[in-house]
Amino acid sequence: MSKSAFFLAASMLLPVCSQAQLAAPNERGVTMGHWHSIVPDVEASKKFWMLFGAEPITIDGTAVMKLPGILIFLTQGTSTGSTMGTSLNHVGLRVSNGKDLKDRLKAAGVKEDPTDPVTGRSGFWKPGLRGWGNVYSADGLKIEILDNVVEGEAGLTAKIAGVADPTQKKDLPPVASDHNHMYLPTKASVKEAEEWYSKMFGAQSFSDTGDGALLPGARLRMDAAELRADSSPGNPVPTKGHVIDHIGFEINHLQDFCKTLAAAGVKFEQPYSKKRHKSFASAELIDPWGTSIELTEGLSKF
């Protein structure tokens, strides 16, 4: 069987997440919206995401893969490199059955971290952090896979997933958005970023379980690149042009929100517009550490 045929067959074994939708917004009207990926082969990337149970749709002529809490836009092109070494080192997904998913990905030839022969898990994890390590798309996107309910983080899981009791796994989707893991230059810049995302987007701190900020649909996990063995020497580079070109936040009353950001000193790469895209309004900015962000209003209907 050819690899493409196997990808298709394997993807059919995982139920499509037809209940996929963005999380309810926070008090500021903000929720995690999308990852925008630059890929050389859109069809191959669609098959890759179908292994996770993502549902393929089209938005304004662009291929998009739906998972609960996230839309993954696929734009054909040649990126300037992987996520590693950028200010967004990797993204994370929560899964209900990590072993089955990892076995499926491995059988499909997806690159992964070395696997421990005893535990069957790969990569680095701490006791209580039931992770399944990292996998890598052919385009260089690094994806961390975590169990749906992580010890000590049940409250976070509930907020991200929008459920009352995360221990009831029947209420959780098989695969869903969990986090964006940002590598910032120094420990001081991590604190500055926490405060910036809180001020601009109403993100909540979750310092009891690690540095970062929480938005509905995703944690913004933050680490000092200087302290990470898996980071590149020097400061992380901006995301623009890389396999994850930018992330997206869906926002209620976006035009007024942009005015508030501008008054707070935010400079936009692209101003608010209802005409840039047919189906949704948008604006674009770059955070102070190099992560490009598209603000949207209208993607929640997909």
N, C-alpha and C positions, 0 to 999 in steps of 0.2 A: 504494500500500500504506500502510495506517495505521501510525503509529509503534509501536503495541502489536504489530501483526502482524509488523513488521520486527524488533522486539526478539526475538520468539519464534523467527523464522526464523534470525536471526543467532546466537542462543544455541545452536541445534541444530548449528551448524558447529563448535563447540568441544567436544571430548570431555569428558563429565562426569568429574570427578575421583573416580571410585568408590573409589580407593585412599585417599581422605582419611581421616586419623586424626591424633590428637594425637601429638606427639613423645614419645619416652620421657623420663621425668622425670630430674632431676638427683639428686645424692646426698641432697638434702634431701626428695626426693619431689615436686618442683615442676616443672610444665611449663606453657607457655602454654595457655590453654583457650578463651577466647571473647572476642568483642566483642559488647556488647549495645547495639543501635541502636533509637532511637525514630523511627518513620517514619509519615507520614500515610497511605500506601497500601502495604500489605504486598505485594499482588500485583505492583505496579509495582517494588518493591524486589527481589522474587524474580527478576523478569525481568532487572533490572539485574545482579544477581550471577550469573545464568546466563550472561551474556555472558563472564564470567571462567571459566566451566566449573564453577561451584559446583553441588552437588547439593542439591535441596530435601528436607528431612525435617521431621518434627514431633516436638517434645519437650514432653511435658506440655501439649499444646494450643497451644504457641507455634511459629510458623514459624521454622525454622532453616536456614541455608545452610552446607553443608560444603565446606571447602577443606582441603587438607593442612596440618595444623598449627593450624587455627583453625575454630571454629564461630561463625557469625554469627547471633545471635538478633535477630529482628525483632518488636518490640512496637509495635502500632498506637497512635498518639498524636500530639500536637503538641509538638515539641521547642522549647526556648528559644533555639536557634541552632545554627550549624554547629560543627564541631570547631575551626576557627580562632578564636583568642582564648582557648581553654581551655588547661589544663595538658597536654592531649593534642592537639597541633596536627593531627596526621594519622597514618594508619597506612600500612604499606608492604607490598607484595607482590613476590615474586620470580617472574619468568616466563622460559620457555625461548625464546619468540619474541616479543619486545616489539613489533616492527613490525607483525606480523599482529594482535596484540591491540589495539594503538592504532588501526590501520586499522578494525578491527571496531567499536571503541567510537566512533570518529569517525563512521562510517557510521550508527550508531544514534543519533547526536545527543548523545552524552555530552560534557559540557563538559570542556575540557582547557586546559592552558597553551598560549600561542602556540607554534607549531611553527617550527623553523629550516628554511627552504626547502632548504638544502644537505644537512644531515644527516638531516632527517626527525624529529629529536628535539625535545622540548619542555622548557621549564623550564630550571633551572640544574643543570649537572653539571660535575664536574671531570674532567680527563684520567685515564683508568683507571677512573672510576666510570661504568660503562655504564648510565646511567639513561635512562628514557623520560619523565621529567617527571611531572606530577601530573594526575590526572583528578578530577572532582567529581560525586558523585551529586546527584540533584535535591533531596535532603534536606540537602545541605551537608556531606557527608562528603568530606574530602580524602584521596586515595589516591595514594601515590607508587609508581611502577612501576620496578623494577630488573631488570637481567639476572640470570639464575640464578647465573652465575659472574662476580663482580666482581674485577678485578685487585687484588691485595693483600688480598683478603678471602676467599680460597678456604677457609681454615681455618674462618672464621666460618660460611660457607655449609655446610660439612660438619657442623658442630655443630648448626646450626639444622635442617638437613634430615635429620640422622641417617644420613649416608652416609660411606663411607670415602674416596671420591675424587670431589669435586664437579666435576672436569673431565669426568667421564663423564656427559654430560647425559642419557643414556638412563636413568640411575638417579635422575634428578630429575623431580618432577612438573611439568607444564606451567605451573601457577600454584600458589603456596604462600605461606604467611605468612612475612614477613621481619622487620618491626619495628613497634614503637609509638614514635612520635617525640614526646617530651615537651618542652615549653617551660617552663622553670623561671625564676623571677624574675632570678637573678643567677648569675654564674660560681661563686660560693661555694656556692649552693644546688645546683648540678649535682654538685659533689663530695659534698655532704651526701647527696644522693639516691642516688648510686652506693653510698655506704657503707651507707645504710639498706636498699636492696634486697639488698645482699650479706648484711647481718646478718640480715634477716628471712626472705629467700627463697633464700639461697645463690647469688644471681646472681654471675656472673664478670665481671670488668672486661675491656673490650676497648679500653683507652686507646691501644693502638698504632694504631688506625684511627679514633679519635674518642671523645668522651666518651659514657659510657653503661655499661650492664650487660647481660649475656647470660644468657638463660634458654632452655632447650630450646623450640624452636618460635618464638622471637622475640627480637630484640634490643630492649632498652629504650634507644633513642637519646635523648640528652639535650643540650639546648642552653640557653644563657642567653637568655631572651626579650629582654633589654635590648640584645643584640648582633644580633638578627635583624630584618632589614628587613621581613619578612613577618609580624611579630607585632604585636599590638595594643598601644597605649600602656598603660603601667602593668602591674601584675602580671596574669598569666593567671588566668582565673576557673576555678572548679571545673567538672568535667565533668558533674556531676549535672544531669539534665534536658536536656542537649544531645543532638545526634544520636548521638554515642557517649556514652551515659549512664555506662557503666562497662566496664572490662575484667575478664577472669576468669582466674584461675590454677587449674588442676586439681591437686589435692594428695592424695597417699597419706596415709592415717591422719589425716584432717582434724581430728577431734576433739582428738587429742593435739597436733597442730600448732597449733591455736587456743589451747590452754592454754599452749604455749610462747610464742606471740606476746603473750598477755595478761601473762605473767610478765615480758616484755621491755618492757611499758608500752603496748602497742597497745590502743586503745579501739575496740570494735566498734560499728558502726551497727546491725547485726543479729547476735545471737550464733549460735553453732553450732546447727544444727537439722537433723534428718533428716525433719521433717514439713513444712517450708516448701514443698518440691517433692516430687512423687511419685517421681521417678526418680533424684534425687541429693541428697546432703547439701550444706549451704551455710552460709556466714557472710559478712558484709559489713563492709568498713572503708573508710576514706578515707586515702590516704597524706598526709604532712604538707604536700604542695604542691597538693592538691585533686583528684587522680585517684581516683575511686571504683573499688574493686576487690571483686569477688565471688570468694570462695574456694569451690571445689566439690570434691566427690568422687563420681564416678559418671558424669561426662560422657565419660570415655575409652572407654566401651563403645559409644558411638554412632559 
